[in-house]
C-alpha cells in the first residue's frame, strides 16, 4: 500500500493534493519523493553498548511497518566497521550492556508482566533462550548500572509491595524508586539506603564502593520540585547537596573529590547548565553561567573523563568538562552527535561510540578515527537511495518584537525562489526542547507534496541560553505566539510563502501553539492541534509530569492566570478550520484536553474535526495510527487550504 503523491504543483494554484490511501510499501524504479511508506520503512540505528575490550558494539535498528508497533532488530559490529552481524535476542529482553567478561548481555527481561534483571549468555542465544541469571523483585526493575569492576549491579526498583487488587484498581499515590545492589552472579543482593525512595539516577564511584544518587520530591503531594544529591553505600548514606529545582545526569570527577550534575537557576524545570559540588558536601556551583546554549546530558567514562551534550542553536555537539570548563570535543558536520556510549568497566582506555545524524541521513553509528568521527554503519542507505529528499536549511530572522530567532526551513525538491509556495509553520514540542538538523520524516512528507515547512525555535526553546528558555515563564501563550507567527512573516518577506495559503501544525507543546495561534489571528487557512493543551488549569494537575515551571501560581487561587492562555476559553474567536488529533491513553496531555476544545467549537458551529486513536499514548506507537495521522492532516489541508 502507498500514498499517492501529487505531481509538480502549478504555479498559479499552490495547493496540496490528497496523499491517498496506503496501498503498499517499498516503491521501486526511479527515485520518488519521500512519502509515508518511506518513513515506515526507514532503518534507524542507535548505539546501545560497548564490550569491555572496546571492540564489539551492540546497537539497535528500528523501523516501522504497515501495521503494529515499531520493529526492533539487534546487531553487533566491530569498532572498525567490520564483522557486522545480527543477534536474535529473546523478544522480551531489553539489553543494556555487556557483562565484564564480554560473553553475556545484561538488561531487563519482561516476564510475568514485569521487567526483571537478567543476564543472557551470547553463545547460542536465540529468541527462545532463557536467562542464565535473573533477579526478581516484587514490582520489577527499572534501570541496571554495573560497577566499574563488573562485580555488582545497582538496580532501581519500586520498593512497595504489589497491590493485591492491582488487576481491578489503580491507587493514585506518589511513585517510588529505590536501590537494590546484586552481585554479578546473582547469588546475593541487598537494598541500599532504604530512606532514599525517589531515585532518578545513580553513578558508581571508581572504587566500586559508593553510589552518587539523584532524587527529588514526587509530583503528587508537591507543588514544586526539590532535588537531592546523596552518596550511598551498603552502610547508609549522607546528604551532599540540595537544589530547589530539577537536576539530572550525575557523574564523579576529580578522582572522586567532586560530583558533576545538570541543574538550572531558572523557573523552568529543564536542567541546562553543568553544576559541581564537593563529594564531602557543600553548596553547588554553576560552572557554566555564561553558556549560550544548553547542556542537555552528561556522563563520565571509566577513565574519569566527563562528556556533556551541548545544544547550540539547531545543532548538538559533545564537549569535555574538566577544571570547571566546557571544551568542544566532537561535532558532526551539518548535523548532530549524541552522548557517547562506552564500556562501563575500568579495564582500558574507553572506546567511544556515537550516534550521529543530519537532514539527509537517519541516525547511524560513528567511532573516533584520528580525532574525528567516522561513520561505521549505513543502515538507512538502501531506504534513502530511491528517494528524493527535500532541501533543509537553517535560517535566522528578527521578529517584529525584536527577538533574534532561528529556525529550520524545508523546501520542496526543485524549489523555485521566484514562486510562492503554501507554508506549514511547524512549532516543536517541549517547549523546553528544540528542532535540530536531523532527517525529519513529517517535514519531508509535506515538502514532497509542495509545501515549505518552517520550524521556528521560539522563546522557551533549548539551545539559546537560560534567559531565552525562561522568557516564557508566565508568558506561555503571548510570547510563543509572537515568535511562531513571525516565522510566517519571515517566509512571506523572503518571497517563499503565499500569504493566502498559510497553515500551522504542531504536536504536544506545538499542538497548544497551533490551537492558541488560531484564537489570536485569522491569517491561517488550516490548523492541526496534535495532543495539545487547551485548558491550563486542569492540565497542571492531570499531566503525568510536573508542569508548574510555566507558572507556579496556584490555579485554584488565581484561575485568571491560567485562563489567560487557555485556547478553550477563546473558542468563540476561532475562524480557522481546526483538526484535533489525540490518543485515548495519553498521560502527558490527557485526551479530555482536545475533547473540551472540540466540543466547545462544535457547539459554536465552528469548522472542527477530532480524531482519537484507541490505546495510543502521547504519540501513536502503532504504525497504522501514525500513517493515519498523515492521512488526516493531508485530507484537512486539501479540504481547507485549496
C-alpha positions as CSV (number, residue, x, y, z in Angstrom):
1,X,0.0,0.0,0.0
2,X,1.3,3.5,-0.9
3,X,0.2,7.1,-0.6
4,X,-0.3,8.8,-3.9
5,X,2.0,11.9,-4.2
6,X,0.9,14.9,-6.2
7,X,2.5,16.0,-9.4
8,X,4.5,19.2,-9.8
9,X,2.3,22.0,-8.3
10,X,1.1,24.5,-10.8
11,X,2.5,28.0,-10.2
12,X,-1.0,29.6,-10.0
13,X,-2.5,27.0,-7.7
14,X,-0.4,26.4,-4.6
15,X,-2.4,23.5,-3.1
16,X,-1.6,20.2,-1.7
17,X,-3.1,17.1,-3.2
18,X,-4.5,14.2,-1.2
19,X,-1.9,11.7,-0.3
20,X,-4.4,9.0,-0.6
21,X,-4.8,5.5,0.9
22,X,-1.9,3.3,1.8
23,X,-1.6,0.6,-0.7
24,X,1.9,-0.9,-0.3
25,X,5.5,-0.5,0.9
26,X,8.8,-0.4,-0.9
27,X,8.4,1.6,-4.1
28,X,10.7,0.6,-6.9
29,X,12.1,2.1,-10.1
30,X,13.0,5.7,-10.5
31,X,13.6,7.9,-7.5
32,X,10.5,9.3,-5.9
33,X,9.7,12.0,-3.3
34,X,9.9,10.9,0.3
35,X,6.5,9.5,1.4
36,X,4.8,7.9,4.3
37,X,5.8,4.5,3.2
38,X,9.4,5.6,3.2
39,X,9.0,6.8,6.8
40,X,7.7,3.5,7.8
41,X,10.5,1.6,6.1
42,X,13.3,3.8,7.3
43,X,16.1,2.0,9.2
44,X,17.3,4.0,12.2
45,X,20.3,2.9,14.2
46,X,21.4,3.8,17.8
47,X,24.4,2.6,19.8
48,X,23.5,0.6,22.9
49,X,26.6,-0.8,24.5
50,X,30.4,-1.5,24.0
51,X,32.1,-4.6,25.2
52,X,34.9,-4.3,27.8
53,X,37.6,-5.0,25.2
54,X,36.4,-1.8,23.4
55,X,35.9,-3.7,20.1
56,X,32.4,-5.1,19.8
57,X,29.5,-2.8,19.7
58,X,25.8,-3.7,20.3
59,X,23.3,-1.5,18.5
60,X,19.6,-1.5,17.7
61,X,17.9,-0.8,14.4
62,X,14.3,0.3,14.4
63,X,11.9,0.6,11.6
64,X,8.1,0.8,11.1
65,X,5.6,-1.4,9.2
66,X,2.2,-1.1,7.7
67,X,0.7,-2.5,10.9
68,X,1.7,-2.8,14.5
69,X,4.4,-1.2,16.7
70,X,8.0,-0.3,15.9
71,X,10.1,-3.2,14.8
72,X,13.5,-3.6,16.6
73,X,16.5,-5.7,15.4
74,X,19.7,-6.1,17.4
75,X,23.1,-6.1,15.6
76,X,26.8,-6.2,16.5
77,X,29.7,-4.6,14.7
78,X,33.4,-4.1,15.5
79,X,34.6,-0.6,16.1
80,X,36.4,-0.5,12.7
81,X,33.1,-1.2,11.0
82,X,33.8,-4.9,10.2
83,X,32.1,-8.1,11.5
84,X,28.5,-6.8,11.3
85,X,26.0,-9.5,12.2
86,X,22.5,-9.8,13.5
87,X,21.8,-11.1,17.0
88,X,18.4,-12.8,17.6
89,X,17.8,-11.8,21.2
90,X,14.7,-13.0,23.1
91,X,11.8,-10.9,22.2
92,X,11.1,-9.8,25.8
93,X,14.7,-8.9,26.6
94,X,15.9,-5.3,26.6
95,X,19.7,-5.3,26.7
96,X,21.6,-2.6,28.5
97,X,25.2,-3.7,28.1
98,X,27.9,-6.4,28.1
99,X,29.0,-8.2,31.2
100,X,32.6,-7.7,32.4
101,X,33.7,-10.9,30.6
102,X,32.0,-9.8,27.4
103,X,30.4,-13.2,26.8
104,X,26.9,-12.2,28.0
105,X,24.5,-9.3,27.9
106,X,22.7,-7.8,30.9
107,X,19.4,-5.9,30.9
108,X,15.8,-6.3,31.8
109,X,13.6,-9.3,30.8
110,X,9.8,-8.9,30.6
111,X,8.3,-11.9,32.5
112,X,5.1,-12.2,34.4
113,X,4.1,-8.7,33.3
114,X,7.2,-7.1,35.0
115,X,10.7,-6.2,33.8
116,X,13.3,-8.1,35.9
117,X,17.1,-8.0,35.9
118,X,18.5,-10.7,33.7
119,X,21.8,-11.9,32.1
120,X,21.8,-13.8,28.8
121,X,24.8,-15.7,27.5
122,X,25.6,-14.8,23.9
123,X,26.8,-18.2,22.9
124,X,23.9,-19.9,21.0
125,X,21.4,-17.2,22.1
126,X,18.1,-17.3,20.2
127,X,14.6,-15.8,20.6
128,X,13.7,-18.9,22.7
129,X,16.6,-18.6,25.1
130,X,16.1,-18.1,28.8
131,X,18.4,-16.1,31.1
132,X,21.3,-17.6,32.9
133,X,20.8,-15.3,35.8
134,X,17.7,-13.4,37.0
135,X,16.8,-11.3,40.0
136,X,13.1,-10.9,40.5
137,X,11.7,-8.0,42.6
138,X,8.0,-7.7,43.5
139,X,7.3,-4.8,41.2
140,X,10.1,-5.4,38.7
141,X,13.3,-3.5,37.9
142,X,13.6,-0.1,36.1
143,X,17.4,0.5,35.5
144,X,20.6,-1.5,35.7
145,X,24.0,0.0,36.3
146,X,27.2,-2.2,36.6
147,X,30.0,-1.3,39.0
148,X,33.4,-0.4,37.4
149,X,34.9,-3.8,38.2
150,X,31.8,-5.6,37.0
151,X,31.3,-7.5,40.3
152,X,27.9,-5.9,41.1
153,X,24.9,-4.2,39.6
154,X,22.9,-1.4,41.1
155,X,19.2,-1.8,40.3
156,X,16.5,0.8,40.7
157,X,13.1,-0.6,41.6
158,X,9.7,0.2,43.2
159,X,10.0,-0.9,46.8
160,X,6.3,-1.0,47.5
161,X,4.6,-4.4,47.8
162,X,2.3,-5.3,44.9
163,X,-1.3,-4.3,45.3
164,X,-3.3,-7.5,45.8
165,X,-6.1,-5.9,43.9
166,X,-3.9,-4.5,41.2
167,X,-5.9,-6.3,38.5
168,X,-9.1,-4.4,39.4
169,X,-7.8,-1.0,40.5
170,X,-5.0,1.6,40.4
171,X,-4.2,3.5,43.5
172,X,-3.1,7.1,42.8
173,X,-0.1,7.7,45.0
174,X,3.5,9.1,44.6
175,X,5.8,6.9,42.6
176,X,8.8,5.4,44.4
177,X,12.2,4.2,43.2
178,X,14.8,2.6,45.5
179,X,18.3,1.0,45.1
180,X,19.0,-2.8,45.2
181,X,22.6,-4.0,44.7
182,X,23.1,-7.5,43.5
183,X,26.3,-9.5,42.8
184,X,27.1,-10.3,39.1
185,X,26.3,-14.0,39.6
186,X,23.0,-13.2,41.3
187,X,24.0,-15.1,44.5
188,X,23.5,-12.2,46.9
189,X,21.7,-8.9,47.0
190,X,20.5,-6.2,49.4
191,X,18.7,-2.9,49.4
192,X,21.0,0.1,49.9
193,X,20.0,3.3,51.6
194,X,16.4,2.5,52.5
195,X,15.4,6.0,53.3
196,X,16.0,7.1,49.7
197,X,13.0,6.1,47.7
198,X,12.7,8.7,44.9
199,X,15.8,7.8,43.0
200,X,16.2,9.2,39.5
201,X,19.8,8.4,38.6
202,X,22.9,6.7,40.1
203,X,26.6,6.6,39.3
204,X,29.2,4.3,40.8
205,X,32.4,5.6,42.3
206,X,35.7,4.4,40.7
207,X,36.5,2.2,43.8
208,X,33.2,0.3,43.4
209,X,32.1,1.1,47.0
210,X,29.7,4.0,46.7
211,X,26.9,5.4,44.5
212,X,26.2,9.0,43.8
213,X,22.4,9.3,43.8
214,X,20.0,11.9,42.5
215,X,16.5,12.0,43.9
216,X,13.6,14.5,44.0
217,X,10.2,15.2,45.5
218,X,7.4,13.4,43.7
219,X,4.7,15.0,41.6
220,X,1.9,14.0,43.8
221,X,1.7,16.0,47.1
222,X,4.2,18.6,46.0
223,X,3.6,21.8,44.0
224,X,7.3,22.5,43.2
225,X,10.4,20.3,42.9
226,X,13.2,19.9,45.4
227,X,16.2,17.7,44.3
228,X,18.8,16.0,46.4
229,X,22.3,14.6,45.9
230,X,23.4,11.8,48.2
231,X,26.3,9.4,48.4
232,X,25.1,5.9,49.3
233,X,26.8,2.7,50.2
234,X,25.9,-0.6,51.9
235,X,26.1,1.0,55.4
236,X,23.9,4.1,54.7
237,X,24.0,7.5,53.0
238,X,24.9,11.1,53.6
239,X,23.4,14.2,52.0
240,X,25.8,16.1,49.8
241,X,23.5,18.8,48.4
242,X,20.0,20.0,47.9
243,X,18.6,22.1,45.0
244,X,15.2,23.9,44.9
245,X,14.7,22.8,41.3
246,X,15.3,19.8,38.9
247,X,18.6,18.1,38.5
248,X,19.8,15.3,36.1
249,X,22.7,13.3,34.8
250,X,25.2,12.8,37.7
251,X,28.9,11.8,37.4
252,X,32.0,11.6,39.5
253,X,35.0,13.8,38.7
254,X,38.5,14.8,40.0
255,X,39.2,11.3,41.2
256,X,36.1,11.2,43.3
257,X,36.6,14.6,45.1
258,X,33.7,16.2,43.3
259,X,30.4,15.4,41.6
260,X,29.1,17.0,38.4
261,X,25.4,17.1,37.5
262,X,23.0,19.2,35.5
263,X,20.7,21.8,37.0
264,X,19.3,25.3,36.4
265,X,18.8,28.6,38.1
266,X,15.6,29.4,36.1
267,X,11.9,28.8,36.8
268,X,11.9,26.2,34.1
269,X,12.4,22.5,35.1
270,X,14.9,21.7,32.4
271,X,18.4,21.3,33.7
272,X,20.6,23.3,31.3
273,X,23.9,24.1,33.0
274,X,26.8,22.0,34.5
275,X,27.0,22.3,38.2
276,X,29.5,20.7,40.6
277,X,29.6,20.1,44.4
278,X,32.3,18.6,46.6
279,X,31.7,15.0,47.4
280,X,32.2,16.0,51.0
281,X,29.2,18.2,50.8
282,X,28.7,21.9,50.3
283,X,27.0,24.5,48.1
284,X,26.6,23.5,44.5
285,X,28.2,25.9,42.0
286,X,27.1,26.6,38.4
287,X,30.2,26.1,36.4
288,X,28.7,27.3,33.1
289,X,26.9,30.6,34.0
290,X,27.7,32.2,30.6
291,X,26.7,29.2,28.5
292,X,25.0,30.5,25.3
293,X,23.4,27.1,24.7
294,X,22.0,24.3,26.8
295,X,23.8,21.4,28.5
296,X,21.4,18.5,28.0
297,X,23.1,15.4,29.3
298,X,26.4,14.4,30.9
299,X,28.2,11.2,31.7
300,X,31.7,10.1,32.8
301,X,33.7,7.2,31.3
302,X,35.8,4.8,33.4
303,X,38.9,7.0,32.9
304,X,37.1,9.8,34.7
305,X,36.5,12.0,31.6
306,X,33.2,13.8,31.7
307,X,31.3,14.3,28.5
308,X,28.5,16.8,28.0
309,X,26.0,17.0,25.1
310,X,25.5,20.7,24.4
311,X,22.8,22.2,22.2
312,X,23.9,25.3,20.4
313,X,21.1,26.5,18.2
314,X,19.9,23.8,15.9
315,X,23.0,21.6,16.3
316,X,24.2,19.4,19.1
317,X,27.9,18.7,19.9
318,X,29.8,16.8,22.6
319,X,32.0,18.8,24.9
320,X,34.5,17.6,27.5
321,X,34.3,19.0,31.0
322,X,37.4,19.4,33.1
323,X,38.7,22.0,35.6
324,X,35.3,23.7,35.5
325,X,35.4,24.4,31.8
326,X,33.5,23.0,28.8
327,X,35.6,22.4,25.7
328,X,34.2,21.3,22.3
329,X,35.3,17.8,21.6
330,X,33.2,16.2,18.8
331,X,30.9,17.6,16.2
332,X,29.1,16.1,13.2
333,X,29.1,18.3,10.1
334,X,25.7,19.8,9.3
335,X,24.1,17.6,11.9
336,X,24.1,16.3,15.4
337,X,26.0,13.9,17.6
338,X,24.7,12.2,20.7
339,X,26.4,11.5,24.0
340,X,29.0,8.7,23.6
341,X,28.5,5.1,24.6
342,X,31.4,3.2,26.1
343,X,32.2,0.1,28.1
344,X,31.5,0.9,31.8
345,X,34.4,-1.1,33.2
346,X,37.7,0.4,34.3
347,X,39.9,-2.0,32.3
348,X,41.4,0.0,29.5
349,X,41.0,3.3,27.6
350,X,37.4,3.9,26.8
351,X,36.4,3.3,23.2
352,X,33.8,5.9,22.4
353,X,30.8,5.2,20.1
354,X,28.4,7.9,19.0
355,X,25.1,8.1,17.2
356,X,25.1,10.8,14.5
357,X,22.6,12.1,12.1
358,X,21.8,15.0,9.7
359,X,19.0,16.2,7.4
360,X,20.0,13.8,4.7
361,X,20.6,10.7,6.8
362,X,18.9,8.8,9.6
363,X,20.8,8.1,12.8
364,X,23.8,5.8,12.5
365,X,26.9,4.8,14.4
366,X,30.3,6.6,14.4
367,X,33.6,6.0,16.1
368,X,36.7,8.1,16.6
369,X,39.3,8.0,13.8
370,X,42.4,10.2,14.1
371,X,40.5,12.6,16.4
372,X,37.4,12.9,14.2
373,X,34.2,10.9,13.9
374,X,33.8,8.3,11.2
375,X,30.5,6.6,10.4
376,X,30.7,2.8,10.6
377,X,27.1,1.9,9.8
378,X,24.8,2.9,6.9
379,X,21.5,1.3,7.9
380,X,19.5,3.9,6.0
381,X,21.4,3.7,2.8
382,X,19.1,1.3,0.9
383,X,15.9,3.0,2.1
384,X,17.0,6.5,1.1
385,X,18.7,5.6,-2.2
386,X,15.4,5.6,-4.0
387,X,14.0,8.8,-2.5
388,X,14.3,12.4,-3.4
389,X,14.9,14.3,-0.1
390,X,13.8,18.0,0.2
391,X,16.5,20.6,0.9
392,X,16.9,21.6,4.6
393,X,18.5,24.8,5.7
394,X,18.9,26.7,9.0
395,X,17.5,30.2,8.7
396,X,17.5,33.3,11.0
397,X,15.4,36.3,11.4
398,X,14.3,39.0,13.9
399,X,10.7,39.2,14.9
400,X,8.8,42.4,14.9
401,X,9.2,42.4,18.7
402,X,13.0,42.4,18.3
403,X,13.7,38.8,19.2
404,X,16.5,37.2,17.2
405,X,15.2,33.8,16.1
406,X,16.5,30.7,14.3
407,X,14.6,28.0,12.5
408,X,14.8,25.1,10.1
409,X,13.3,25.5,6.6
410,X,12.5,22.5,4.4
411,X,12.0,23.3,0.7
412,X,10.3,21.1,-1.9
413,X,12.6,19.4,-4.4
414,X,13.1,21.7,-7.3
415,X,12.3,24.8,-5.2
416,X,12.0,27.9,-7.4
417,X,12.7,31.1,-5.4
418,X,10.6,33.0,-7.9
419,X,7.4,31.2,-6.9
420,X,5.2,31.4,-3.9
421,X,4.5,28.1,-2.0
422,X,2.0,27.1,0.6
423,X,3.6,27.2,4.1
424,X,3.3,25.0,7.1
425,X,4.6,26.5,10.3
426,X,5.6,23.6,12.5
427,X,6.5,24.5,16.1
428,X,8.2,21.8,18.1
429,X,7.1,20.1,21.3
430,X,8.5,20.7,24.7
431,X,8.5,23.6,24.8
432,X,11.9,23.2,26.6
433,X,13.3,21.4,23.5
434,X,14.2,22.3,20.1
435,X,14.4,21.2,16.5
436,X,17.8,20.1,15.3
437,X,19.3,19.4,11.9
438,X,18.0,15.9,11.5
439,X,16.1,13.9,8.9
440,X,12.5,14.9,9.9
441,X,10.1,12.5,8.2
442,X,7.0,14.6,8.7
443,X,8.7,17.7,7.2
444,X,9.9,15.6,4.3
445,X,6.5,14.2,3.5
446,X,4.9,17.6,3.5
447,X,7.7,19.1,1.4
448,X,7.2,16.2,-1.1
449,X,3.7,17.5,-1.6
450,X,4.6,21.1,-2.4
451,X,4.8,22.8,1.0
452,X,7.6,24.8,2.6
453,X,7.9,23.8,6.2
454,X,9.3,26.2,8.7
455,X,10.2,25.1,12.3
456,X,10.8,28.1,14.5
457,X,12.9,27.9,17.6
458,X,10.7,30.2,19.7
459,X,11.2,31.6,23.2
460,X,11.3,28.7,25.6
461,X,13.4,26.5,23.3
462,X,16.7,25.0,24.5
463,X,19.9,25.8,22.7
464,X,19.9,29.5,23.1
465,X,20.8,30.1,26.8
466,X,18.8,30.2,30.0
467,X,17.3,33.6,29.6
468,X,15.9,32.6,26.2
469,X,14.3,29.5,27.7
470,X,13.0,31.2,30.8
471,X,11.3,34.0,28.9
472,X,8.1,32.1,28.6
473,X,7.6,31.9,32.4
474,X,4.1,33.2,32.9
475,X,4.1,34.1,29.2
476,X,3.3,30.6,27.8
477,X,0.9,32.0,25.1
478,X,1.7,35.5,24.1
479,X,5.5,35.3,23.6
480,X,5.4,31.9,21.9
481,X,2.6,33.1,19.6
482,X,4.6,36.2,18.6
483,X,7.7,34.2,17.8
484,X,5.9,31.4,15.9
485,X,3.7,33.8,14.0
486,X,6.8,35.8,13.0
487,X,8.0,32.7,11.1
488,X,5.2,33.3,8.7
489,X,6.1,37.0,8.4
490,X,9.7,35.9,7.6
491,X,8.7,33.3,5.0
492,X,6.4,35.8,3.2
493,X,9.1,38.5,3.3
494,X,11.6,36.1,1.7
495,X,9.1,35.6,-1.2
496,X,8.8,31.9,-0.4
497,X,5.4,31.7,1.1
498,X,2.0,32.5,-0.3
499,X,0.2,34.6,2.3
500,X,-3.1,33.2,1.1
501,X,-2.1,29.6,2.0
502,X,-0.7,29.6,5.5
503,X,-1.1,26.6,7.8
504,X,0.1,25.7,11.3
505,X,0.6,22.2,12.7
506,X,2.2,21.0,16.0
507,X,2.2,18.2,18.5
508,X,2.1,18.5,22.3
509,X,3.5,21.9,23.1
510,X,3.4,22.5,19.3
511,X,-0.3,21.5,19.4
512,X,-1.0,24.0,22.1
513,X,0.7,26.7,20.0
514,X,-1.4,25.8,16.9
515,X,-4.6,25.9,18.9
516,X,-3.6,29.1,20.7
517,X,-2.5,30.8,17.4
518,X,-5.9,30.5,15.8
519,X,-7.5,32.2,18.8
520,X,-5.2,35.2,18.1
521,X,-5.2,35.6,14.4
522,X,-7.3,34.6,11.4
523,X,-4.5,34.5,8.8
524,X,-4.1,30.7,8.7
525,X,-6.2,28.7,6.3
526,X,-6.0,25.5,8.3
527,X,-4.6,24.3,11.6
528,X,-3.8,21.0,13.2
529,X,-3.6,20.5,17.0
530,X,-1.9,17.3,17.8
531,X,-2.4,16.4,21.5
532,X,-2.1,20.0,22.7
533,X,-3.0,21.7,25.9
534,X,-6.3,23.6,25.7
535,X,-7.1,24.2,29.4
536,X,-4.1,25.1,31.6
537,X,-6.0,25.0,35.0
538,X,-6.9,21.3,34.7
539,X,-3.8,20.3,32.8
540,X,-1.4,21.4,35.6
541,X,-2.8,18.6,37.9
542,X,-3.6,15.9,35.4
543,X,-0.4,15.6,33.4
544,X,1.9,12.7,34.4
545,X,4.8,15.0,35.0
546,X,5.3,18.3,36.8
547,X,4.2,21.3,34.7
548,X,4.4,24.2,37.2
549,X,7.6,25.6,35.6
550,X,5.3,27.6,33.2
551,X,3.6,29.3,36.1
552,X,4.0,28.4,39.8
553,X,0.8,30.2,40.9
554,X,-2.0,28.0,42.2
555,X,-4.8,27.5,39.6
556,X,-7.5,27.4,42.4
557,X,-6.2,30.7,43.9
558,X,-5.6,32.6,40.6
559,X,-7.7,31.0,37.9
560,X,-7.4,34.0,35.6
561,X,-3.6,33.5,35.3
562,X,-4.3,30.1,33.7
563,X,-7.4,31.1,31.8
564,X,-5.4,33.8,30.1
565,X,-3.6,31.3,27.7
566,X,-6.2,28.5,27.5
567,X,-7.5,28.1,23.9
568,X,-10.8,26.7,25.1
569,X,-11.6,30.0,26.7
570,X,-11.4,31.8,23.4
571,X,-13.1,29.2,21.1
572,X,-15.6,31.8,20.0
573,X,-12.8,33.8,18.3
574,X,-11.6,30.9,16.2
575,X,-12.4,31.1,12.5
576,X,-9.6,28.8,11.2
577,X,-10.7,25.2,10.5
578,X,-9.1,23.1,13.2
579,X,-8.2,19.4,13.2
580,X,-7.6,17.9,16.6
581,X,-5.7,14.6,16.9
582,X,-5.3,12.8,20.3
583,X,-4.5,9.4,21.8
584,X,-7.1,8.0,24.2
585,X,-4.4,6.8,26.7
586,X,-2.3,10.0,26.6
587,X,-1.0,10.6,30.1
588,X,1.2,13.6,29.3
589,X,-1.7,15.7,27.9
590,X,-4.9,13.7,28.7
591,X,-7.4,13.3,25.8
592,X,-10.0,15.5,27.5
593,X,-7.9,18.5,26.7
594,X,-8.6,18.1,23.0
595,X,-12.2,16.9,23.6
596,X,-13.0,20.0,25.6
597,X,-11.9,22.3,22.8
598,X,-13.6,20.1,20.1
599,X,-17.0,20.1,22.0
600,X,-16.8,23.9,22.6
601,X,-16.0,24.7,19.0
602,X,-18.7,22.3,17.6
603,X,-21.3,23.8,19.9
604,X,-20.5,27.2,18.5
605,X,-20.8,25.9,14.9
606,X,-17.1,26.2,14.1
607,X,-15.3,24.1,11.5
608,X,-13.6,21.4,13.6
609,X,-12.9,17.7,13.4
610,X,-11.5,15.5,16.2
611,X,-9.9,12.1,15.6
612,X,-8.8,9.9,18.5
613,X,-6.5,6.9,18.5
614,X,-7.6,4.0,20.8
615,X,-4.9,2.9,23.2
616,X,-2.4,5.5,21.9
617,X,-0.2,7.3,24.4
618,X,1.1,10.9,23.7
619,X,2.1,10.0,20.2
620,X,0.8,6.8,18.4
621,X,3.0,3.8,18.6
622,X,1.1,1.7,16.1
623,X,2.2,2.4,12.6
624,X,-1.4,2.2,11.2
625,X,-2.2,5.0,13.5
626,X,0.9,7.0,12.6
627,X,0.1,6.7,9.0
628,X,-3.5,7.7,9.6
629,X,-2.2,10.9,11.3
630,X,-0.6,11.8,8.0
631,X,-3.7,10.9,6.1
632,X,-5.9,13.0,8.3
633,X,-3.6,16.0,8.1
634,X,-3.3,15.6,4.3
635,X,-7.1,15.5,3.9
636,X,-7.5,18.5,6.2
637,X,-5.1,20.6,4.2
638,X,-6.5,19.5,0.9
639,X,-10.0,20.4,2.1
640,X,-9.2,23.7,3.7
641,X,-6.1,25.1,2.0
642,X,-7.1,24.8,-1.7
